[in-house]
Amino acid sequence: MAKGANMAIRAVNLIGLLLLVLIFALPFAWMISTSLKTMPETMVFPPEWIPKNPVWQNFSEAWSSGPFLQYFVNSVVIAVCILALQMLTIIPAAYAFARYQFKGSGLLFGMVMITLMIPSQLIFLPVYLELSAWKLLNTHLGLILPFASSAFGIFLLRQAFKQVPEELIEAARLDNAKEWKVILNIMVPLVRPVLITFALFSFIAHWNDYFWPLVMTTDETARTLPLGIAKIREVEGVATWNILMAGNLILVLPILIVFFFAQRQIIRAFVYNGVK
C-alpha cells in the first residue's frame, strides 16, 4: 500500500510539473512560431503551431526597422554598469548591517527596507527633475545612477552574510587581514550563489526595463532595446505580429543566454559549498 501511495504521489507531482512547464513554455513557443510565419499565417484560425515555410527574413526586417544595434549596445552598457555599481554598493552595505552593531544601524536598515515599498512610478518625477537639473537626461549616466544601489540586494546579501560562521572572520582578523580582504576572500566566495542569483535578477530587470528609459529619454541615441521593440508596432503597423514577435525574440535571446550560464554557475557554487 505504501509503495502504491508513493507512486501515486510521484505521478501527481510529475503531472503538476508538466502543467507548470506547459504554462510557462507555451507563450514562448507561440512567440517563436509566430516570428517564423508570414503575416497571413498569423491570422489563421485555428492557429498553426508549425509554419509551413519558416520566414527567417522576419528577424532582419525587425532588426532593420530602427537603429537596433544602438538600442542593443545601450541596453548592454546600462544593464552591466548598473549591475557593477550595485555590487560595489550592496556588498559593503550588507556586510556592515550583518556584522557590525552601531548606533542607528536598525533604523538605517529599516529605512533601506522601506524603500522596497515605494513604487518607482511614485518617485520618478523628483528623480526626473533632479536629473534634468544635472543635465543628465538622454544620457547613459542618467539611466544608470537611479539604480546604483538595491535595497533588495542589501537585504538578500545581509541575510546570506549572517549565515557565515563568526569563527572564519575572527581567524582572518587574527592573521591581520583587512576588512576588505575579509569581504573579498571569505564572505563573497561563501555567498557566491546569492550574488549570482541577485546579478541574474538585476540584469533581467534592467534589460527588460521599459518605464525608466521611456521617461528619461527622448533621443534615439540613448534609448534601449525594449523601446526599440515597442517602436516596431509603430513602424510596421498593428497587424504585423510576425515582425513584432521576431523583435521580441531578439530581446529575449540574450536573457536566455545569461540565464543558461548563470544557472550552471549557481549549481557549481551550491555543489562546492555542499562538499566543503
N, C-alpha and C positions, 0 to 999 in steps of 0.2 A: 504493500500500500504506500509506504513511504517513497519507494522508488517511483511509483506511478505519479505521486503528488509532485515530486521533484521534476519529473519530465513535463508535467502539465505547466508548472511554474516557468520552466525554461521556455516552453513553447509560447506561453503568453508574453514573456519578456522579449522573445525573438520577434513576435508579431508586432509588439509595441515599437521596437527599434526599427523594424521595416517601415512602419507607418510614419515614424519621425523622419526617416531618410527620404521617403516619398514626399512628405510635406515640404522639406527644405530643398530637395533636388528637382522637383518638377518645375518650379518657376525658372530655375537656372537652365534646365533642359529646354524649356519653351523659348527662352531668350536665344539660346544657340540655334535652335531650329528656325526661329523667325529671322535671325540675322543671315541665314543662308537661303532665304526664299526670295522669289520675285514679289513685286508689290501685289499683283492679283492673287498670288497664293496665300498671302496673309489675310485675305478677306474670305477665303473659302470656309464654308460651314457644312458639315462638321470639320474642324481643323485637321490638317495632316501633319503628323509629327516629323516625318522624314521627307525633306524636299526631294522632288524627282531629279532636278538638276541644280545642285548647290551653286549659288551665285557668290563666288568669293570677291567679286568686284564691289560688293556692298561695303566691305571694310575700307577699300581705297576711296570710295565715294564719301564715306563718313569722315575719313581722315582728311580729305581734301576740302571738306565743307567749311573749313576755317583754319586758322593758324594752330593746328593741333600739336605740332612739335613744340611751339611756345607754351601752350597750355600744359603739355606733359612735363617740360622742364620746370615750369613754375611749380607744379604740384610736387615734383620730386624735391626741389630745393626747399619749399616751405615745410613739407612733412618731415624731412630729415633734419632741418635746422630746429624745428620745434621740438623734435624728439631729443636732439643733442642738448638743447637748453634745459629741457625738463630733467634730463639725467643729471645735469650739473647742479640743479637746484633741489630736486626731491631727495637725492641720496644724502647729502649732509643734513638737510632739514629732518628727514626721517630718523637719521642716526641720533641727532640731538634730542628729538622727542622720545626716542626709545631708550636711550642710555644715560641721559642727564636729567636730574631733577633740579630745576632752578625756579626762582620766584616768577610766577606768572606763566609757567610752562603749560599748565592745564588750561588757563584762559586763552593762551595763544593757539593751542591745539584746537580748542573749541571754536575759535574764530576761523581757523582753517576749515573745520568741518561745516561750519555754517555756509561757507561759500559753495558747498556742494548743493545746497538747497536753492540757490539763486539761479534761475534760468538765464542763459546768455541773452535771450531776447529782451530781458529786463534791463540789462546794463549796457546794451550796445550803443545807446545814444550818448552817454557820458564818455564812453571809450572812443566813439567816433569823433566827438568834439575835441577830445584830448589829442588824438592822432592828427586831426586837422590842424590844431594849433602847432603841433610839432612838424607839420608839413610831411606827414608820413602816409597820407592816402595815396593809393595807386602805387605802392611800393611793396617789395617783399618784406621789408622790415615791419611795415605796418600790419601785415598779416601774421607775423611771427611773434612779436612782442606780447600781445594779449594772452598768449598761451605759453609763456616762458616757464611757467611752473604749473603744477597739477595737484590740487587738493586730494583727488582720488589716489594719485601716485604716492603722495606723502603718507596717507592713511594705510595703503596697501603695504608699502615698504616698512613703515613703522611696525606693523604687526609682524612682519617677517623678521625684522631685526630683533624684536623682543624674544623670539624663539631661539636665538643664538645663545649658547651657554656662556655665562659670565666668565667662566674659567679660562676660555680661549682668549678673551680680551685681556684679562689680568696677566696671563702668561706672556702675551705680546708686550704689554706695558713693562713687565719685569725685564724684558730684553731691550728696553729703551726705544720701543717703536713709537714713532709719532702717530698722532691721531689719524692723519690722512693715510698712513701706511696700514693702520688697523682697518680703516674703511675699505681701502682698495685690495688689500691682501687677505683679509679674513672675512669681513662682512659681505662684500659684494660677491665673491665666489660662492659663499654659502647660500645666498638668496638669489642665485642666478635664474632659477625657474620663474620666480616672481618678477624679476626685472625683464626677462624676455617676454613674459605674458603681458606686462604693462606696455612694453615697447610695441608689441603687436597691436594692442587695443588703441594706443595713441596714434600709431601710423595709419591704421584703418580709419579712425575717426577724422583725422585731419586730411587724409587723402580724399575722403568722401564729402568733406565739409562743403556745403553749398551756401549757407546763410551768410557767414562772415565774409567770404570773398565777394559775394553779391553786394553786401552793404558797403564794404571798404574799398571797392574798386569800380572804376568806370572805364578804365583804359584796358584794351585787349592785351597789352604787353605784360600786365600784372595778374591777369585772370587765370584761373586754374581749370583743370580738366572737367570737373562736374559742370561748370558754367559753359564750357565748350560743348558738352554733350547736350545741355539744355537748348543751346542755340541751333542744333540740328533741326529741331522741330520748327524753328522759325524760318530757317533757310530752305529746308526741303519740303515743308508743308506738313499738315497734320496727318495725312494718310500714309506717308512713307515709313511705316513701322519697321520695315526690314532695315533701313538705313539707321534708324534710331536705335534698334537693338544691336546692330553691329557696333555703333558707338559705345553703347553700354558695355558690350563685351570687351572692348578696348579698355574701358575704365576699370572693369573688374579684374582683368587678367593680371596686372601687377600685384593686386592684393592676394590673389590665389598663389602666386609665386612666393610672395613674402610669407604667407601663412604656411606653405609647404615646408620651407626651410626652417622657419621658427618652430614648427611643430616637432621636427626632428631634433632640434637643439634642446627643446624642453624635455623630450623623452630621455635624451642622453644625460641631461643635468639631473633629472629625477633618479635615474639609474645610478649615476655616480654618487649622489648623496645617500642613496639607499645602501650601496656597497660599503661606504665609509661607516 
